[in-house]
């Protein structure tokens, strides 16, 4: 009867008294070791297909997903927990909006949640919409959107019609994935040399189901 390793990791190995069956002995040893390694899969879908039935994931497993470029660990709650920040991915912009320098984007955060970054302006440095309405300026994929509106106060750079500088804006992430902003009436102007913008740095939210 096989014995387990001395490190109490549940990895069996054959003993001299076992019947001579090199295939079974080797398979038992390999199957005991592999779940303790960092397992590589081409994608989350490939992992789901491989880890099922008798080989279903168990708490403590660690995997690396090539397509998603992320490390994940299996929790006791039966979920995969992100162990490393994911790569930055670009936001999409509706007509009339673009990046104010840099690369506005989103990424998965280690431990769960989504992080946003970057500044957004009107194309050609035009004025932001400042009539108190919710205005669509960018989007994240609907698959990582929150289950309900998430409201934030973000940095901005703008001047009111009366010449008063404003440095904050109301920003929302919608369940559809749309990112919107809301400015008080008469508060979204800029100049050609100093365009108005809003900033997404520091915004974190949980996607639906996270």
N, C-alpha and C positions, 0 to 999 in steps of 0.2 A: 504494500500500500504506500503510495507516495507520501513524502513528508513535505512540510512547508519550510520556506527559507527562515534563517535565524533572525532576520530583521522584522519579522512579523508583518510582512507585506502580502501574505497569502499566495506566494508563488510556489507551486508544487514542483518537486523534483523526484525522479525515480530512485528507489533504493535497491540494494542487491537482491533482496528477497522477492522483488516483483517479477512477474512472468516476462520473458524476453519478448518485447514488442517495441522495437525502436521507433516505429511510426507513431504509435499512441503516446509513448513516453515523450517524444520530441514535441508532438502537437500540444500535449498538456503543458509542457514547459513554455512553449512559445505563446500559447493563449493566456498563460498566467502573467507573462512579462509585458506583452504588447499594450494592454489597457493601462499599464503604469507609465508608459512612455508618452511623449508629446506626439500625438498622432496627426498626420498631415492628410488633408482632403482637398480636392480640387475646388470644392464649394460647399456651402451649407447644405444644398440639396444632395450632394454626393455623400456627405456625412450622415444625413438622415436615412439615406438608402442603405448605407453600410452598417450603421449602428441600430439594429432592430432585432426583434425576436430574442434568440438566445444571447445575442451580442448587443443588447440594448445598453445605452449609456448608463453609467452608475456615478454617484457622487465622487468627486475627486478627479475625474478624467480631465485631461487638458488636450485641446486640439488647436491646430493652426489651419485656417481656411485660406487657400491660395487666392481665389478670385476676390474675396472680400478683404484680404490682407489684414487678418486680425487673429488674435489668440483668444480662446474662450475656455472657461472651466465649468464643469458640471456641478451644480449645487444640490444640496439635499432636498430642495423644493422641486427638483426635476426641471430646472431651467439652465440654459447656457448663459454664463456671466462673462461679459467682456473683460479681459485681463489687460488689454493694451489699448491706448487710443487708436482709433482707426485713421486711415488717410483722409486728408481734406478732399471734399468733393464740391464741385462748383454749384452755386445757385443758378437758377434760371430767372431771366428778367422779362417782364412784359414790355410791350412797345413803349418807348419813351423813357426807360430807365437803364442805367448801366453802372458799372463799378466806378467809384471815386478812387482810382489807383488800387494797387494790390489785387488780391484774388478773393472776393467775398465767397464764403463757402460754409459747409456744415461737415461735421464728423461725429462718429460714435465715440462716446467717452468711456474709459475704463470704469467698470462698476455699473454702467448703465446711463442712459440719457444721451441727449444730442446737444452739441455745442455749435453756436454760430459765430461768425467773424466777418469783418469787413465793413466798408463804408459804401453807401449807395447815393447816387445823385440822378437828377434828370439829365437826359442826353443834351449835350452842348451847354451844360451848366445852367439850364433853365430853372425857374422858381419851382419849389415844391408846392404841392396842393395844400392850401392853408385856409380851407373853408370849414374845418371841423369835422370832415367826413373821413371814413376809413378808406384809405387809398392803397391799392395793390402795388407793391414795388419789387417783389421778388418771390420765389417759391422754392420749397424743398419738396422732395418726393412725397406723395400722399402716404406711402407705406411707412414713413417715419414721422408722420404728423401726430400731434397730440389728440386726445379724445375730445377735448373741448378747448375753447379759446384760451390761450395763455398770454397774459398782458405783462408788458415790461416798460420800464423807463430807460431809454437809451440816450447816448450822447448825440448831439447834433450841432450843426453850425449854420445859423441863419439869422436874419435880421427882420424885424417887423416893419410894416409900412411906415411906422413913425420913427424908425431908425434905432430901435432898441434891440440889442443882441439877445439871442436865445440859444441855450446850450443843451436843451433836453427835448425829447420827443416821446410820444406814446407809441409803442410798437407792439403788435400782436402777431402771434402765430396761430393760424386757423386750422381746424380739423381737415380742411381740404389741402393743406400744405402751403397756402398763400401766406406771405408775410405782408402785413399792412402797417401803415403809419397814420397818425392822427395829429394834426397841428391846430392850434387855436387860430381863429380868424385873423388874417393879416399878419401871420408870423412865419412865412416861408420864403422870403426873398433872399437873394444873394447878389453877387456881382460877377462880371466876367472873370475877374482876377481872383475872386474868393467865392466860388459857387456854394450854394446851400447843400448840405448832405445830412444823412442820418447814419448812425453807426450801430452795428449788431454785436460788437465785441462784448463778451461777458454774458450773453444770453444762453441759458441752459433750459431744456425742458425734457420731459419724458414722453416718448412716443406712445401711442395707443397700445395697451397691452403690456407695457414694460413694468 
